[in-house]
Amino acid sequence: MYAISPAIHTEEMGYAMSRLEIDSDVSDDGSAIFEDCTSQPTKKPLNYLDNEISQLTKLKSTPHQLLGQVGPGRPELPVSPVKLLAGRESNYSGRGRFSSADCCHLLSRYLPVNGPSLIDQMASRAYVSQFSADGSLFVAGFQGSHIRIYNVDEGWKVKKNILAKSLRWTITDTSLSPDQRYLVYASMSPIVHIVNIGSSETESLANVTEIHDGLDLSSSDDGGYSVGIFTVKFSTDGRELVAGSSGDSIYVYDLEANKLSLRILAHTVLFHGTNIMFIYPHFPCILISGSMIPKSSPLGLLCMSDVNTVCFADEASHLIYSGSDDTFCKVWDRRCLNSRGKPAGVLMGHLEGITFIDSRGDGRYFISNGKDQTIKLWDIRKMSSNVTNPGYRSYEWDYRWMDYPPQAKNLKHPCDQSVATYRGHSVLRTLIRCYFSPAFSTGQKYIYTGSHNACVYIYDLVSGAQVATLKHHKSPVRDCSWHPFQTTLVSSSWDGDVVKWGFDGSAEVPPLSAKRRASRRRNS
């Protein structure tokens, strides 16, 4: 995605508007032709994370020290459920119940790898699939203008069937408000629409059965250029939206004032002749550090890179993370943005554009998915004020229709500031998303991602080992979502399927529902 011509703004150039296709790189049974996609965990670790976050993760998922003690020396882990129950009865924790670390230690061993069972099947590609913060609702967005909201607690019954207004190309993103009364959706347009999902109407046809208010994120600085919104998120208090666009900008929209409150030219760079990395011989553009400019343009000008992903760093909403096709992750502090709109810092390490960022929620760590076929873990305390180009490209490649060059797989950024790198999945054709696993049930012990080869990958955050690979789909899995409290994961794919993975309970009792868990807490 490069901000040069409207003809090449779409994520997947050359595909029909809403035609459902089985990707030619994937076989009929769902397994990738060119990549291994087994359901067996990979025991060999990819790396070892020797960092503060390693200790924080272990603290969140390590039970009381007396539970694993079998003699002198180090405790024996993992601790069996029987020992955990015995420890609770003996009140080792001093609380008379399981601690949160005890719960995570038990639940994180039972991954959602069984199944899947079909939730829905549509005749167009699924682009978005997300649980609400409390897990009671689930949102799925499809290229064919449909957004469906399911009531998870009522057997995945469709609560709201939304037909999007003025759709351009596809539903690129959706976001539920914290109170779960409103949903916003975006497409390749500067207008983000907001819908009241708390109404009694099940069918929500834009401005026919219900009003879909349009929030205009464009500004006078756009100069008539029609940007597309790739990502949009509510703030924790529900008062603001943050969005990233094809026009190199981050937008913050004030919902109470009903106006655009901030626009940051986030990923615009002044390039000179020495910055040229590769010239496409049959394309009227020059590739410069991940962005394209027309060959006829003079060098030494401002070049724009799409902001593919943006999110608030924590509940305070002061810090914003952004990722772009220029390969950089940037950190923005709204409390000290000067007139030039410089970031608080830049993080380098990806060799290709960034498709998605997920914050750990602590204002310090986040992960990013990159077109260099890696996920990277970042600590913003390592960020710098200057950027370094990774060097000259010796290959021609575009992720929208080409496989990743074999000679590029072992390349490393000379100034990689990431804490860890995770490999195994593939990031091609679309902006594939990655996430931390839930804090409540796993202590954020894992990260998981969709993949172009039709699988879902789960990695151990600390060791880097690939602990599970989920195989069902026949086309790229763009998005997936892990239930915040239960051992359930939902994946959505370009094959039109939205499916649910879980733990079948053949060895252990599955986690309690949110309602039963709250009841037990009140009675304990």
Secondary structure, 3 states (H helix, E strand, C coil): CECCCHHHCCCCCCCCCCCCCCCCCECCCCCECCCCCCCCCCCCCCCCCCCHHHHHHHHHHCCCCCCCCCCCCCCCCCCCHHHHHHHHHCCCCCCCCCCHHHHHHHHCCCCCCEEEEEEEECCCCEEEEEECCCCCEEEEEECCCEEEEEEHHHCCEEEEEEECCCCCCCCCEEEECCCCCEEEEECCCCEEEEEECCCCCCEEEECCCECCEEEECCCHHHCCCCCCEEEEEECCCCCEEEEEECCCEEEEEECCCCEEEEEEECCEEECCHHHCCEECCCCCEEEECCEEEECCCCCCCEEEECEEEEEECCCCCCEEEEEECCCCEEEEEHHHCCCCCCCCEEECCCCCCEEEEEECCCCCEEEEEECCCEEEEEEHHHCECCCCCCCCCCCCCCCCCCCCCHHHCCCCCCCCCCCEEEECCCCCCCCCCEEECCHHHHCCCEEEECCCCCEEEEEECCCCCEEEEEECCCCCEEEEEECCCCCEEEEEECCCEEEEEECCCCCCCCCCCHHHHHHHHHHC
